[in-house]
């Protein structure tokens, strides 16, 4: 059975998975926002974030916000797939983005990698803030947050190491 104390994938892999899944969705935002397959890939993208939420260091309330984001955005995607009124699904998605912002900012602030912290705070604030003005600003104002979250995932894969990975790795050059 699976052991909850064992990590089955590296943090790098867990950051790259949502990056790979969300990249085509972000491209679709710019090329054809109404593409039919976008919601399907979006659901899998959000599900992949579950693994990242569980591994990134953050307060329990921040992790709860991350899980809440995933739940609400998966719900929004399934609502869209099943032709529920767009305004209803969009409002659910924006509510999830407030929680996304909380989790992204909180987990970025505890990162030891400055690029992760800076891009994460900007991304989280943008996502959350747009949710409060999404009824008056067009969806195109959300596009930069989509690009920023891709950059954030890439920076996590490049720079971020969990406390467990930092203590397991030797600090200096290996001695022969």
C-alpha positions as CSV (number, residue, x, y, z in Angstrom):
1,X,0.0,0.0,0.0
2,X,1.0,3.6,-0.3
3,X,3.0,5.1,2.6
4,X,2.0,8.7,3.5
5,X,5.5,9.4,4.8
6,X,7.2,8.4,1.6
7,X,7.6,10.7,-1.4
8,X,7.0,8.8,-4.6
9,X,8.0,11.7,-6.9
10,X,10.4,14.6,-6.6
11,X,9.1,18.1,-6.0
12,X,10.6,19.0,-9.4
13,X,8.4,16.4,-11.1
14,X,5.4,17.6,-9.1
15,X,6.0,21.1,-10.3
16,X,6.6,20.1,-14.0
17,X,3.4,18.0,-14.2
18,X,0.9,21.0,-13.9
19,X,3.2,23.1,-16.0
20,X,3.0,20.6,-18.9
21,X,-0.8,20.2,-18.4
22,X,-1.5,23.9,-18.2
23,X,0.7,25.1,-21.0
24,X,-1.7,24.1,-23.8
25,X,-4.6,25.6,-21.9
26,X,-2.7,29.0,-21.6
27,X,-2.0,28.8,-25.4
28,X,-5.7,28.2,-26.0
29,X,-6.5,31.3,-23.9
30,X,-4.8,33.4,-26.5
31,X,-5.6,31.4,-29.7
32,X,-9.1,30.0,-29.1
33,X,-10.6,30.6,-25.6
34,X,-13.7,28.5,-26.4
35,X,-11.8,25.4,-27.4
36,X,-13.8,22.3,-26.3
37,X,-10.8,20.2,-25.0
38,X,-9.6,23.0,-22.7
39,X,-11.8,22.2,-19.8
40,X,-10.9,18.5,-19.9
41,X,-7.2,19.3,-19.7
42,X,-7.9,22.0,-17.1
43,X,-9.5,19.4,-14.8
44,X,-6.5,17.2,-15.0
45,X,-4.2,20.2,-14.5
46,X,-6.0,21.1,-11.3
47,X,-6.0,17.5,-10.1
48,X,-2.2,17.4,-10.6
49,X,-1.9,20.4,-8.3
50,X,-3.1,18.2,-5.4
51,X,0.3,16.6,-5.3
52,X,2.1,19.9,-5.2
53,X,-0.1,21.3,-2.5
54,X,0.7,18.3,-0.3
55,X,4.4,18.8,-0.8
56,X,5.0,22.5,-0.7
57,X,5.8,23.9,2.7
58,X,3.1,26.1,4.0
59,X,0.8,26.6,7.0
60,X,-2.1,24.1,7.3
61,X,-4.6,26.8,6.5
62,X,-2.7,27.7,3.3
63,X,-2.7,24.0,2.3
64,X,-6.5,23.9,2.9
65,X,-6.8,26.9,0.6
66,X,-4.8,25.0,-2.1
67,X,-7.1,22.0,-1.8
68,X,-10.1,24.3,-1.8
69,X,-8.9,25.9,-5.0
70,X,-8.5,22.5,-6.7
71,X,-11.9,21.4,-5.6
72,X,-13.6,24.5,-6.8
73,X,-11.8,24.7,-10.1
74,X,-12.4,21.0,-10.8
75,X,-16.1,21.7,-10.1
76,X,-16.1,24.7,-12.4
77,X,-14.5,22.6,-15.2
78,X,-17.0,19.8,-14.8
79,X,-19.8,22.4,-14.8
80,X,-18.5,23.8,-18.1
81,X,-18.1,20.4,-19.6
82,X,-21.8,19.6,-18.7
83,X,-23.1,22.9,-20.2
84,X,-24.1,24.5,-16.9
85,X,-24.6,28.3,-17.4
86,X,-21.3,30.0,-18.0
87,X,-21.9,32.7,-15.5
88,X,-22.4,30.1,-12.7
89,X,-19.3,28.1,-13.6
90,X,-17.2,31.3,-14.0
91,X,-18.3,32.6,-10.5
92,X,-17.3,29.2,-9.0
93,X,-13.9,29.4,-10.8
94,X,-13.3,33.0,-9.5
95,X,-14.1,31.9,-6.0
96,X,-11.5,29.1,-6.3
97,X,-9.0,31.7,-7.6
98,X,-9.2,33.6,-4.3
99,X,-8.2,30.4,-2.5
100,X,-5.5,29.8,-5.2
101,X,-4.1,33.2,-4.5
102,X,-4.0,32.5,-0.7
103,X,-2.1,29.2,-1.2
104,X,0.3,30.5,-3.8
105,X,1.2,33.6,-1.8
106,X,1.5,31.7,1.5
107,X,3.7,28.9,0.0
108,X,5.8,31.3,-1.9
109,X,6.6,33.5,1.1
110,X,8.2,30.6,2.9
111,X,10.3,29.6,-0.1
112,X,14.1,30.1,0.2
113,X,14.3,30.9,-3.5
114,X,13.7,34.6,-4.1
115,X,12.5,34.1,-7.7
116,X,9.9,31.6,-6.4
117,X,8.8,34.1,-3.7
118,X,8.6,37.1,-6.0
119,X,6.7,35.5,-8.9
120,X,4.5,33.5,-6.5
121,X,3.4,36.6,-4.6
122,X,2.6,38.5,-7.9
123,X,0.8,35.5,-9.3
124,X,-1.3,34.8,-6.2
125,X,-2.2,38.4,-5.8
126,X,-3.2,38.7,-9.5
127,X,-5.4,35.6,-9.4
128,X,-7.1,36.6,-6.2
129,X,-7.5,40.3,-7.1
130,X,-9.0,39.6,-10.5
131,X,-11.7,37.5,-8.8
132,X,-13.0,40.7,-7.1
133,X,-13.2,42.7,-10.4
134,X,-13.9,39.9,-12.8
135,X,-17.5,41.1,-13.3
136,X,-16.2,44.5,-14.7
137,X,-12.9,43.6,-16.4
138,X,-12.8,41.3,-19.4
139,X,-11.3,37.8,-19.0
140,X,-8.2,38.9,-21.0
141,X,-7.0,40.7,-17.8
142,X,-6.6,37.2,-16.3
143,X,-4.3,36.0,-19.0
144,X,-1.1,37.4,-17.4
145,X,-1.8,35.3,-14.3
146,X,-1.9,32.2,-16.5
147,X,1.5,33.0,-17.9
148,X,2.8,33.9,-14.4
149,X,1.6,30.6,-12.9
150,X,3.5,28.7,-15.7
151,X,6.6,30.7,-14.7
152,X,6.0,29.9,-11.1
153,X,5.7,26.2,-11.7
154,X,9.0,26.3,-13.7
155,X,10.7,28.3,-11.0
156,X,9.5,25.7,-8.4
157,X,11.0,22.9,-10.6
158,X,14.3,24.8,-11.0
159,X,14.9,26.4,-7.5
160,X,12.6,25.1,-4.8
161,X,13.7,22.3,-2.6
162,X,11.7,21.1,0.4
163,X,13.3,21.1,3.9
164,X,13.6,17.3,3.7
165,X,15.5,17.5,0.4
166,X,17.8,20.3,1.7
167,X,18.8,18.2,4.8
168,X,19.3,15.1,2.7
169,X,21.7,16.8,0.2
170,X,25.2,17.5,1.3
171,X,26.0,21.2,1.7
172,X,29.4,21.3,0.1
173,X,31.5,19.4,-2.3
174,X,31.7,15.7,-1.7
175,X,34.8,14.4,0.0
176,X,36.6,11.5,-1.5
